[in-house]
Amino acid sequence: MSLRPLVLDLDGTLLHTQPAPGAVTVPGRTRPSFLAGATLDALIRLGRRYDLVLATGRSLAGTRIVAEALESRGARVAGLVVEDGGRCGPPGAVRPLEPHRRWRDLRAALEGERERGWPPFEWQDDFESCLVARAVEREEAAALAPTLLHRARRHDAALRGFRDGRKVYVAGEGAHKWSALQALLGEGAEGAAGIGDGENDLVWLRRVALPCTLAGASPAATEAVLGAGGLVSRAPGHAGLAEVLERLEALA
Ligand SMILES: [Mg+2]
């Protein structure tokens, strides 16, 4: 990569649940999300001045839809970080960050230990470099998260876990968005600009040169961005994203 990296989270950052003019619809299990037409236009322009890197907790399949929407309109995507850092690379060559891990074996072991009293859940098959259990209700996911992580850590202590809505992630302790960005970008990672909104973005928003977030982001993300002298939009959602992209364009 040769240009300054621009790291872009997807859900709650590039993608919002409100429809927008000229938007690309990104299907979801719970509800669709929208990549606004104005966002696409801005990213096509920004892609000439920055190396665009998508960094998300989504699976590769769930991310490709967005990457292909950008590329089909002429915005070049330089890199992908998917599965919350479990896998990264150029769009055609995404690799696990911790290839030694045997996720299928861990999943089979946990499946064998499933007990009555655990909230119901299904494994999400499109994740390859972490485990994602999807509960029926958010409250059930909240109850499942500590139980599942505790059991998983009996097999391997170097695991981390977190909940995102109805999904519970069990991931490698050393594989997160920041370690994946470092693997992908080398020393260039620290000089990056980027936009993120969630708890799983804190690891990198605190480290890059120009972190940005949107009004309505998680309080911790807003605090991290303000603490680093970054940009926070005035508006939330698509309009807030347009503000930040405009500022980044002026700075480039
Ligand atoms: Mg997000």
Boltz pocket constraint, residues with backbone or C-beta under 6 A from the ligand:
constraints:
  - pocket:
      binder: B
      contacts: [[A, 9], [A, 10], [A, 11], [A, 12], [A, 13], [A, 196], [A, 197], [A, 198]]
      max_distance: 6.0
